Amino acid sequence: MATYLITGIAGFIGSALARAVLAQGNRVRGLDNFSTGKRENISEILSHIDFREGDLLDEGLLQDACRDVDYILHEAAIASVPRSVKDPLASHRVNLDGTMNLLIAARDAKVKRVVYAASSSAYGDTPSLPKHEEMTPNPISPYAVAKLASEYYMTSFYRCYGLETVCLRYFNIFGPRQDPNSPYSGVLAKFITQMLRGEQPTIFGDGTQSRDFTYVDNAVHANLLACKAPACEVAGRVFNIGVGQRVDLNEIFRLLKKLAGYDGEVKYAPERAGDVRHSLADFTRARRHLGYTPKVDFEEGLRRTVEWYRSQPSAPSRLDADALGTQLSNPRASNLDA
C-alpha cells in the first residue's frame, strides 16, 4: 500500500485523482487551501483521507505533508491566464514559488516520484498542429510562463538530485465538479450549466476556434500510469495528455443543444485579441512510454459531464456579467487551454 500526496485535492481534477487512488486501495493525503477548490468535492471521502488545509507557500506545512509519502500528484495552482495577467506576482508565487517549495520538501523527504500537472499553454499560439513535445515552447501569459518554468524545475530536480519527476501537459481537461461559477471556469462547464438553465451562452468570435477537450478520467489514468512507469522511460520528461481530437465551439454548441435539451441559439460577440485559435495533442510519446491511450472520448465525456450537472440537487447560481465577459478571454480563452 502506497501513500499519495495530492496537492489541490479539492479541485475537480484533484478530487477525481483522490477517488481513483483510494479505489486502488492506497492511502491519500491531501492539501488544499480552498482558494479555488471546493469542500464539497471531497466531503464524501474526507473521512478516508489525511487532509491538511494550507497552501504551497507554507514551507513547514509542506515538509510535514511530504513525510512518508511515496508519490506526489501536484495539481495545485492558480489555473487562470486572466488572473495571471491581472496579478502576475500572485500567479508567480503560487505556481512557481509554491512548486519550488514542494520540490524541496519532496527531495528532503525522499519521495519516490512527483507527477506534475503541466499545461498545453506552454505551446502558446504556434500554428503547427498537432502539438508535440519537441516543439519550441512559446508561452504568452504569466501563467503559461510559470507552468513552463515549473516543468524546467521538475527536470532540474531529477538531474541534480535524483528526484524522479514526470510532467503531464494537460489539454483542456473537463468533467464533473468543475466550477462553472468562477469567472475563470472552463468554457464547457459554463455552457452546460447555462444551457441546462435555459440561458443563452456566448461565443466570442466565429466559433471555429478549436481545442483538444479531454475528459477528466483520461487525466486521472495518465497520472496513475506516470507513477508506476519505469524511471528510465519517464523520469525528467514531459508528456502531452489529450485525446487527439479537435472540436470547435460551434460543434460543441450543437452537441450540447441535444444533450441539455436547450432550444435557444448561441450569441456571438466580437473576437478577443490574442485568442489561441487551435490546439491538438500528439500523445505518441505518452502512448509509447506511459502506455497511455484515452479511456473516454470527447462525446462520451461530454454526455457524462452533462448528466452529472443535471443530477446536482440545486442549480448553479446565475453567472454575473463579469463572469460571462471572461468566458473566452485572452489568451487562455477562459480556460480553453488547460
URWO-V514044 format. One record per residue. N is the residue number from 1. OMEGA is omega as a letter, one per 30 degrees, with the letter a starting at -180 (* if undefined). Layout:
# URWO-V514044
n=N omega=OMEGA
n=N omega=OMEGA
This chain:
# URWO-V514044
n=1 omega=a
n=2 omega=l
n=3 omega=a
n=4 omega=l
n=5 omega=l
n=6 omega=l
n=7 omega=a
n=8 omega=a
n=9 omega=a
n=10 omega=l
n=11 omega=a
n=12 omega=l
n=13 omega=a
n=14 omega=a
n=15 omega=l
n=16 omega=l
n=17 omega=a
n=18 omega=l
n=19 omega=a
n=20 omega=l
n=21 omega=l
n=22 omega=a
n=23 omega=l
n=24 omega=a
n=25 omega=l
n=26 omega=a
n=27 omega=l
n=28 omega=l
n=29 omega=a
n=30 omega=l
n=31 omega=l
n=32 omega=l
n=33 omega=l
n=34 omega=l
n=35 omega=l
n=36 omega=l
n=37 omega=a
n=38 omega=l
n=39 omega=a
n=40 omega=l
n=41 omega=a
n=42 omega=a
n=43 omega=a
n=44 omega=l
n=45 omega=a
n=46 omega=a
n=47 omega=a
n=48 omega=a
n=49 omega=l
n=50 omega=a
n=51 omega=l
n=52 omega=l
n=53 omega=a
n=54 omega=a
n=55 omega=a
n=56 omega=a
n=57 omega=l
n=58 omega=a
n=59 omega=l
n=60 omega=l
n=61 omega=a
n=62 omega=l
n=63 omega=l
n=64 omega=a
n=65 omega=a
n=66 omega=a
n=67 omega=l
n=68 omega=l
n=69 omega=l
n=70 omega=a
n=71 omega=l
n=72 omega=l
n=73 omega=a
n=74 omega=a
n=75 omega=a
n=76 omega=l
n=77 omega=l
n=78 omega=a
n=79 omega=a
n=80 omega=l
n=81 omega=a
n=82 omega=l
n=83 omega=a
n=84 omega=l
n=85 omega=a
n=86 omega=a
n=87 omega=a
n=88 omega=a
n=89 omega=l
n=90 omega=l
n=91 omega=l
n=92 omega=a
n=93 omega=a
n=94 omega=a
n=95 omega=a
n=96 omega=l
n=97 omega=l
n=98 omega=l
n=99 omega=l
n=100 omega=l
n=101 omega=a
n=102 omega=a
n=103 omega=l
n=104 omega=l
n=105 omega=l
n=106 omega=l
n=107 omega=a
n=108 omega=a
n=109 omega=a
n=110 omega=l
n=111 omega=a
n=112 omega=a
n=113 omega=l
n=114 omega=l
n=115 omega=a
n=116 omega=l
n=117 omega=l
n=118 omega=a
n=119 omega=l
n=120 omega=l
n=121 omega=l
n=122 omega=a
n=123 omega=a
n=124 omega=a
n=125 omega=l
n=126 omega=a
n=127 omega=a
n=128 omega=l
n=129 omega=f
n=130 omega=l
n=131 omega=l
n=132 omega=a
n=133 omega=l
n=134 omega=l
n=135 omega=l
n=136 omega=l
n=137 omega=a
n=138 omega=a
n=139 omega=a
n=140 omega=a
n=141 omega=l
n=142 omega=l
n=143 omega=a
n=144 omega=l
n=145 omega=a
n=146 omega=l
n=147 omega=l
n=148 omega=l
n=149 omega=l
n=150 omega=l
n=151 omega=a
n=152 omega=l
n=153 omega=l
n=154 omega=l
n=155 omega=l
n=156 omega=a
n=157 omega=l
n=158 omega=a
n=159 omega=a
n=160 omega=a
n=161 omega=a
n=162 omega=l
n=163 omega=a
n=164 omega=a
n=165 omega=l
n=166 omega=l
n=167 omega=l
n=168 omega=l
n=169 omega=a
n=170 omega=l
n=171 omega=l
n=172 omega=a
n=173 omega=l
n=174 omega=l
n=175 omega=l
n=176 omega=l
n=177 omega=l
n=178 omega=a
n=179 omega=l
n=180 omega=a
n=181 omega=l
n=182 omega=l
n=183 omega=a
n=184 omega=a
n=185 omega=l
n=186 omega=a
n=187 omega=a
n=188 omega=l
n=189 omega=l
n=190 omega=a
n=191 omega=a
n=192 omega=a
n=193 omega=l
n=194 omega=a
n=195 omega=l
n=196 omega=l
n=197 omega=a
n=198 omega=l
n=199 omega=a
n=200 omega=l
n=201 omega=a
n=202 omega=l
n=203 omega=l
n=204 omega=a
n=205 omega=a
n=206 omega=l
n=207 omega=l
n=208 omega=l
n=209 omega=a
n=210 omega=a
n=211 omega=l
n=212 omega=a
n=213 omega=a
n=214 omega=a
n=215 omega=a
n=216 omega=l
n=217 omega=l
n=218 omega=l
n=219 omega=l
n=220 omega=l
n=221 omega=a
n=222 omega=l
n=223 omega=a
n=224 omega=l
n=225 omega=a
n=226 omega=l
n=227 omega=a
n=228 omega=l
n=229 omega=a
n=230 omega=a
n=231 omega=a
n=232 omega=l
n=233 omega=a
n=234 omega=a
n=235 omega=l
n=236 omega=a
n=237 omega=a
n=238 omega=a
n=239 omega=l
n=240 omega=l
n=241 omega=l
n=242 omega=l
n=243 omega=l
n=244 omega=l
n=245 omega=a
n=246 omega=a
n=247 omega=l
n=248 omega=a
n=249 omega=l
n=250 omega=l
n=251 omega=l
n=252 omega=l
n=253 omega=l
n=254 omega=l
n=255 omega=a
n=256 omega=l
n=257 omega=a
n=258 omega=a
n=259 omega=a
n=260 omega=a
n=261 omega=a
n=262 omega=a
n=263 omega=l
n=264 omega=l
n=265 omega=l
n=266 omega=l
n=267 omega=l
n=268 omega=l
n=269 omega=a
n=270 omega=l
n=271 omega=l
n=272 omega=a
n=273 omega=l
n=274 omega=a
n=275 omega=l
n=276 omega=a
n=277 omega=a
n=278 omega=l
n=279 omega=a
n=280 omega=a
n=281 omega=l
n=282 omega=a
n=283 omega=l
n=284 omega=a
n=285 omega=l
n=286 omega=l
n=287 omega=a
n=288 omega=a
n=289 omega=l
n=290 omega=a
n=291 omega=a
n=292 omega=l
n=293 omega=a
n=294 omega=l
n=295 omega=a
n=296 omega=l
n=297 omega=a
n=298 omega=a
n=299 omega=l
n=300 omega=l
n=301 omega=l
n=302 omega=l
n=303 omega=l
n=304 omega=a
n=305 omega=l
n=306 omega=a
n=307 omega=l
n=308 omega=l
n=309 omega=l
n=310 omega=a
n=311 omega=a
n=312 omega=a
n=313 omega=a
n=314 omega=a
n=315 omega=l
n=316 omega=l
n=317 omega=a
n=318 omega=l
n=319 omega=l
n=320 omega=a
n=321 omega=a
n=322 omega=l
n=323 omega=l
n=324 omega=a
n=325 omega=a
n=326 omega=a
n=327 omega=l
n=328 omega=a
n=329 omega=a
n=330 omega=f
n=331 omega=l
n=332 omega=l
n=333 omega=a
n=334 omega=l
n=335 omega=l
n=336 omega=l
n=337 omega=a
n=338 omega=*
